[in-house]
Amino acid sequence: MHTMSMCPECAKVLNAECIEQNGKIIIQKHCSEHGDFKDVYWSDANLYRKFERLAQSLSGISNFTASENPNCPSDCGMCQFHKTSTLLGNIDVTNRCNMSCPVCFANAQKSGMLYEPDMDQILSMLSMLRNQQPVPCYAVQFSGGEPTVRSDLPKIISMAKDLGFVHIQIATNGVKIAKSIEYAKELKDAGLSTVYLSFDGIKEETYRIMRGFNALPMKQKAIKNCRQAGLTSITLVPTLKKGINDDQIGDIINLASQNMDVIKGINFQPVAFTGRIDNKDREKTRITISDLMLLVEEQTNGQICRDDWYPVSTVVPISRFVSAVHGRLVPEFTIHPHCGAATYIYKDGDRLIPITHFVDVEGLLELLNEVTEEIENTKYSTKKAILVSKTITKISSFIDKEKIPVSIDVTKLMLDFFKIGSAESAKPFHRNSLFLGAMHFQDLYNLDLKRVERCGIHYATPDGRVIPFCSYNILHRQDVESRFSKPYIKGTEN
């Protein structure tokens, strides 16, 4: 497959090819000045092809902010080349932090400059996301640095809620939440939906290597405080590095499954490389999404196997069906099939049961696609109502009732969602399951610009731009922060 990439040395845009080699998918490219480069794109060619087969393609936003003839990816704003709307808006509210981690994208202490947009700038960025057309951005994440070092974070969260964001989360190390139940309650009362908590494993040594000290007791305390504060939606976020914590994936899943009253998901993030790194070192530490799937299978003794994972874009037929039935536009997760993977897990006693074990996922999606097309092509409300009624009835036929976990009525949860079709109606489904996800952010070695074009996680910047996550961290972060920063004064972390 042909794509475009960049030179890791000079950042020149290059032609690239994704080819199969020894059962793996390799991305390779040539720079006339710096020579040949290749890296593992996906470690399992069969899984790569499965995800490719399930790709979904629809339009992105219609109110572009970039120039009419942009040079991708150097002219990022949001242009006509971009094919996915903002599914999760990301706003860095500071680059200050109360930790100093080797794997972090942003750190004021190291740069000597403070990037901290004021309330007016944050309001402008939030408004820009909400004004996207044809579907406004409904979810936002406040990140950093460490967002909780800002004393006005609760006000920022309230502002986002007032603007109509349905889902509001913070990407946090948990330090401040671990110190104070009252602070966790304050965040909840302000409108916080989810705590996106960095969580790299269950071993002390892992944290000493990745975070510089044993942060595990603090992480456990943060989870406990969230529970007591009524913040019952935590997503654990392990940054995976081969040889450091890839042996703890199953343990992290088990820990989450034992705390599903408060932990609702795990989003694994294989490490991305910044700066120069030679081939041998990269091979030693690189983990791809398909590596993760195989490790999960191995470390859960086959309870969650590689075939239980699907690309995030798999849910597009559900979005289209809801939109057609209820007559309103909803976010469509048309991200690149190789950007991420996901599945849902239920617990039945000591067993972990993926949703794919009792739901015919592909059969259900095929039905939804067929019915949606019929609904979109009919002008008669009576026929539309009949189609919807028949579809709701048929949905249960794709559920194997003998394999459903006995503790919950999954059939009812799914039918209620399809009937109502709102974010609120989906909450019971999420409350009773554990989301497992993987998102492999790119670096200059494995960069695929086709992935950038389909990115759904976007940074909003103070200069009025919306920039895909990977291109922001690879190319634009330093420029944006330097233009909107001032000298950093030590001692302002808390």
C-alpha positions, 0 to 999 in steps of 0.5 A, a space after each residue: 500500500 502506498 502512503 506518504 511519510 516523513 524523514 526522521 532526520 530532516 522531516 521532509 515529506 516522502 513517498 512510503 510503502 507498507 509491505 508484508 515481510 515475514 508475516 509483518 507489515 513494514 513501512 519503508 521510505 527513502 530520503 535522498 539525503 539521509 537514506 533508507 528507513 523502515 519500521 514495523 507498522 503492524 507485527 501481524 499481517 493477518 490482523 492488519 488485513 482484518 482491520 483494513 477490511 473493516 475500514 469506514 469512510 465518510 466525510 469530516 468537517 465542512 467549516 475548514 480553518 486551514 488554507 485552501 491549498 495546504 501542504 500536509 502536514 506542515 500547514 495543519 489547521 483543519 483542511 479539506 484533506 481531513 476526513 474525520 471530525 473532532 471526536 475528542 478535542 484536546 486542550 493543553 491547559 498548562 505545561 507545568 507538572 508536579 512530576 517529571 517523567 521521561 516519557 512525557 510530551 510536555 514539561 515546563 521545567 525542561 523547556 524553561 518556558 511556561 505555556 498556560 492559556 488564559 480563560 479567554 483563550 480556553 473559551 475561544 478554543 472550546 467554542 471553536 470545537 463546539 462550532 465545528 460543522 456538520 457535527 459539533 465536537 461533543 467530547 473534550 480532554 484537558 491535558 498538559 503538563 498536569 492540568 490539576 496544577 491549575 487552581 482554576 481547573 474546576 472553572 474550566 471544566 464548568 465552562 466546557 459543560 456550559 458550552 454543551 460538551 457531553 463528555 469532559 475528561 482530564 488526563 492526569 497523573 493522579 497526584 492531586 486527586 490522591 491527596 484530597 477526596 474534596 478535590 475529587 468531589 470538586 472536579 465531579 461537581 464542576 462536571 468532570 465525566 472521566 479521569 484519564 489516569 496514567 497507570 503503567 503497571 503493578 510493579 514498583 520498579 516499572 514506575 521507578 523506570 518510567 516515572 522516576 519514583 514508585 508512584 503505584 501507592 499514589 495511583 491506588 490512592 487516587 482510584 480510592 479517592 475517586 470512588 469515595 468522591 463519586 467519580 465513577 468513571 476512570 480510564 487507566 492509561 498504560 504507556 507500554 514499552 517493551 521489556 519494561 511493562 509489557 509483562 503486566 498487561 494481563 495484571 492491569 486488566 485483572 486489576 481493572 476487572 476487580 474494580 469495575 464499579 469505578 474503572 470503566 476502561 483501559 486505553 493502552 498506549 504503545 510508546 512513541 519515540 522522540 528524537 533519534 533512535 537507532 534501529 536496534 534500540 527501536 526494535 527492542 522497545 517498539 510495541 505495535 497494536 497487534 503486539 498488544 492484542 497477542 500479549 493480551 491473549 497470552 496474559 489472559 490465558 486466551 480469555 481475550 483473544 486477538 479476534 476479539 479486537 476490532 478497529 474503532 471505526 467498526 462502530 460507524 454503522 451504529 452511528 449511521 443507523 442512530 442518525 437515520 432513525 432519529 433524524 439527527 447527526 451524531 459523531 462518526 468514528 471514521 478514524 483510520 482502521 490502523 490507528 486503534 483497536 477496541 473491545 468490551 469485556 464483561 465479567 461473569 464470576 472469575 471469567 472475562 467475557 468479551 462482547 464478541 463471544 455472545 454478539 455476532 458483531 459483523 452480522 449485526 453491523 451488516 444488518 445496520 448498514 442495509 437497514 440504514 441505506 433503506 431508511 435513507 432512501 425512503 420518503 415515507 415515515 410509515 415505511 421508516 417506522 416499520 423498518 426500524 421496528 423490524 430491525 429492533 426485533 432482529 437485533 436480538 437474533 445476533 445475540 447468543 443468549 446461552 453465552 451472555 453473562 448471567 449478571 446483566 441483561 445485555 440484550 435489554 441494554 443494547 435494545 434500549 440504546 438502539 431505540 433511544 439512540 442518545 449518549 445517556 441511553 448508552 451509559 448503562 451499557 458502559 456501566 456494566 462493561 470494561 472498555 479495552 482500547 489501544 491507540 498507537 500514537 505515531 513518531 517520525 519512524 512509523 508516520 503514515 500521513 493517511 492515518 493523520 488525515 483520518 485522525 479523530 483526536 485533535 488539539 485546539 490551539 490559541 491561534 484558532 487551529 485544530 491539529 491532529 494529535 500525532 502531527 501536533 506532537 511531532 511537528 507543531 507543539 514546539 512552535 505553538 508553545 514557543 509563540 504562546 509561552 512566557 519564561 517559567 518561574 520554578 516553584 509554581 507546581 502543586 
